[in-house]
Amino acid sequence: MKPRIVFLGSPAAAVPSLRAAARLGDVVGVLSQPDRPAGRGRHPQPPPVALAARELDLPLHQPAKVRTPDVVELLEGLRPDVILVVAYGKILPPAILRVAPRGCVNVHFSLLPRHRGAAPVAHAILAGDERSGVTLMVLDEGMDTGPVLVQRAVPIGESETAGELTERLATLGAELVESELPKHLAGELAPQRQASEGATLAPMLRKGDGAVRWDRPAAEVDRQVRAVTPWPGAYGFVDGRRWIVHRARPLPGVPSAGPGVLRVEGRHLTAGALDVSLELLELQREGSRRMSVAEFLAGSAPPAGATIRPGPGAAGE
């Protein structure tokens, strides 16, 4: 008999695990966040998990709150063997943690206990970690503090953005769901208590975290750009107009003309950091589209000596 699974998740990174759960068992219910206004028209849009649930013809629920008797009653009525949670976006109350006989199993995109919280991928890149990974763990009442079932590590690419790493971890997480969740359901995995040593927090990013501080070493600037891409996006202001920096790379042998000072050399554009320069590879002006630096410069090159500044909201400003 296939296991009865309730799935809780919202963003695109959770969809591969939902599909894995559907292959593995009988998904008797999917809970996702309510539709939110998005796009230029600010029309309500369903989260990716909700779209996938409809595509798979799975029972979908989008409660505004989970800390209600109605939601607990709903879950109890579904009689799940296990509740699978992937980036749902809300902390689950004890009443929900107790619903399924095999508990709530969470797919977390870090090697716990490092980077507990809502933005583990971004914080791994910000911290300069050489590797990240996926942890399957049993949720308890703490913030990602429950016992670990299994972990898998992967190296972080030197130019990899948070978005790109998240896609890789989402695929790995789905593979672990398919290979390891049956072992947990059969009682074949021994949950291991997390070590207290090495625990760090990974709080949710804010829009202001994308404001690039150029008065730091180029390696730190590079990590910030990669960590906040695609959201909230790395940005600065040139002559009062917002620029979004989609890709950049440090140039160890190229001296800086000063923090944020821009230099154009042919089809290349650099910005100074505290120590050396960074080459800006892909940019976007406010109200325009993303483009290569060659296209960007062909449209309108910045004047000599122009500076890209953090603007309001920069951390440390």
HELIX and SHEET records of a PDB file:
HELIX    1   1 ALA A   12  ALA A   14  5                                   3    
HELIX    2   2 VAL A   15  LEU A   24  1                                  10    
HELIX    3   3 PRO A   48  GLU A   55  1                                   8    
HELIX    4   4 PRO A   69  LEU A   78  1                                  10    
HELIX    5   5 PRO A   94  LEU A   97  1                                   4    
HELIX    6   6 PRO A  120  LEU A  126  1                                   7    
HELIX    7   7 ALA A  162  LEU A  185  1                                  24    
HELIX    8   8 LYS A  207  GLY A  210  5                                   4    
HELIX    9   9 ALA A  218  ALA A  227  1                                  10    
HELIX   10  10 VAL A  293  GLY A  299  1                                   7    
SHEET    1   A 7 LEU A  60  HIS A  61  0                                        
SHEET    2   A 7 ASP A  26  LEU A  31  1                                        
SHEET    3   A 7 ARG A   4  GLY A   9  1                                        
SHEET    4   A 7 VAL A  82  VAL A  86  1                                        
SHEET    5   A 7 CYS A 104  HIS A 108  1                                        
SHEET    6   A 7 ARG A 131  VAL A 138 -1                                        
SHEET    7   A 7 VAL A 148  PRO A 155 -1                                        
SHEET    1   B 2 ARG A  36  ALA A  38  0                                        
SHEET    2   B 2 HIS A  43  GLN A  45 -1                                        
SHEET    1   C 5 ALA A 234  VAL A 238  0                                        
SHEET    2   C 5 ARG A 241  PRO A 255 -1                                        
SHEET    3   C 5 VAL A 276  ARG A 285 -1                                        
SHEET    4   C 5 HIS A 268  GLY A 272 -1                                        
SHEET    5   C 5 LEU A 262  GLU A 265 -1                                        
SHEET    1   D 4 ALA A 234  VAL A 238  0                                        
SHEET    2   D 4 ARG A 241  PRO A 255 -1                                        
SHEET    3   D 4 VAL A 276  ARG A 285 -1                                        
SHEET    4   D 4 MET A 291  SER A 292 -1                                        
END                                                                             
